[in-house]
Structure formats: C-alpha cells, structure tokens
C-alpha cells in the first residue's frame, strides 16, 4: 500500500536530477511513490529518469503547461494517502519518512516542517517553530493569520497533505497565476483543515541556484506577476476581514508584496519609461487597489511613504518622472 506520494514536476532539469533519482532508487521502502510529471522537457531529462529504473516511480509525460498544472495532475494521479511536492533541484532529508511515520498515525490533515537553505556547500536551517505545535480547527485562524502576515507559510513543498482532503474539497493550484500561487493554495488548504501539526524538524532542502538569478526584467512577465500579487494578497485581506482576524500586519505584508512587484518595473533599466508611466497610472484604477486604500484608511495603517505614493497617490506618475530625471542626471555625472 502506498502511504506517501512525492510529486516532482520536471522541465529541462537533467543536470539537477541525479541526487533525487539516486535517493529514491536507494530508498528501501515499498510505501513511497515518486510521481514525476515530465512537463514537456526537450533535454535528456526523460532519458535520465528512465535510466535509474526506480521501483515505485510513475512518469507522466505531457506538453509544457507549467508547474501549477503539473502539480494538479500529480494530485489527481497520486496513489498515496499523503502527498508532498518536490522541486527537482531541491532534495529531501534522508530521514524524512522515518520522522513522518511517527505523525501520520495521529491523522493530521497537514504536517508542516522546517527546511534548510543549501548553496551547494553550506546549510542554513529555517525552523517554523522551536517546539512541535498542533493546531485544531478552532485555532486555524491563527495559522492563516500568520500565513497572511509573514513569509513563513508561503511554500507548498515543506508539508505533507492528506490527499483525500484535497480531492473532497477540490483544492488545486490556480493555473492562471504565476506569482503567489503557493500561498494561495495554502490559504485554501488551511481553510479546509481540521488539524495541522507544525514540526520543528527541518526535513526539506531548498537549493539556492545563483546561476538562475538575472537582473533583466521582462515587462509582460512582471506585469503578470504584479497583477497576480494584487489579486492574491487583496483576497487575503478580504478573507481576514470577513473572518474577523484582519490586523495591520496582514495589511502591511500584503501591500509590501504588491509594491515589491511594482518596484521591479519602477527601478528597471530594461523597461521603457512610457510603459512604466502607463502601468503605474493604470494600477490606481484597479478595484482591488481601491479596496486596499479604503482598508488602510479605516484601520489607520501606517504605510511607508514610498509605497503609499507608488500605488495609492494620484501623484505617482509625477513621482516617477522626478525620479527618472534624477537617475538620468546621476548617470550623466557618473559618465563625465
């Protein structure tokens, strides 16, 4: 009987796969299934996966639909009672299943755990709690409140989930979102849970891929991510408000996440000024931004001056123009 299904989407990741494939190849358990969603890879990823001949491994081949679509396919096709997600360049701790065995007997809907940042040489632990903590149904708002006001519960990969809970409540990833879709999934998940256990142990290793970092910003991509951030984080504020646990921390965190995306356009050297002015002018007319402005006023939330100007003030385009003139002047002075 399959107890655990690990869902791992793969897209052109042949250079990252060996560690995970070897781990599951050598895993001496018959209750763990590795479900690989090959999301239209054009490199040798599929060939490498097949070469390991892992006993309890299911491969699903599809066109390139993206990670959210792939994870949704995994949720539907998994055989395990519990599922977890694994990004193919990350890896699980060696003793993860032995530790989780102790907790699934208590039938929690979700078991969350800490993780390690790994840069290829060093590990840095990130604990969610110092001591194991269980949340019952009547305490779930505390977890949602924390998820909406911090980065603590953004990720989906450091948790084990009862698959039947997802299927019964039709909890899936929003395939139209490219930003904050993990947090959106978690908020939906926490809303349906009756019990969650948060462990102090760090059982997942997040690989920091410095080679993937780029300073280039594509306008259409960052606009899409900004619009997704506006929708997801404003919806969090609405959920918190309607369930009477909205506080200033949630409001501030939501606005900061939105403005962080807007700033990518604002600061970018790659995006033309005309496009910057158009987007920043347009953003103030969005219903969700107008809603947030009312919430800020009602709660007397103190917003950082720059953030307020950027998304709430009618003078935001003027502010942008002043900044651009100042920046161009500094560039000229530097080149003299």
Secondary structure as UniProt FT lines:
FT   STRAND          4..10
FT   HELIX           14..16
FT   HELIX           17..26
FT   STRAND          32..39
FT   HELIX           45..51
FT   TURN            55..56
FT   STRAND          57..62
FT   HELIX           67..77
FT   STRAND          82..85
FT   TURN            88..89
FT   STRAND          91..92
FT   TURN            94..95
FT   HELIX           96..104
FT   TURN            105..107
FT   STRAND          110..118
FT   STRAND          123..126
FT   STRAND          133..136
FT   HELIX           137..139
FT   HELIX           140..149
FT   TURN            152..153
FT   STRAND          159..162
FT   HELIX           163..169
FT   TURN            175..176
FT   HELIX           181..192
FT   STRAND          195..207
FT   HELIX           210..212
FT   HELIX           219..242
FT   TURN            243..244
FT   HELIX           248..267
FT   HELIX           273..283
FT   TURN            284..285
FT   HELIX           287..299
FT   HELIX           305..311
FT   TURN            314..315
FT   HELIX           316..335
//
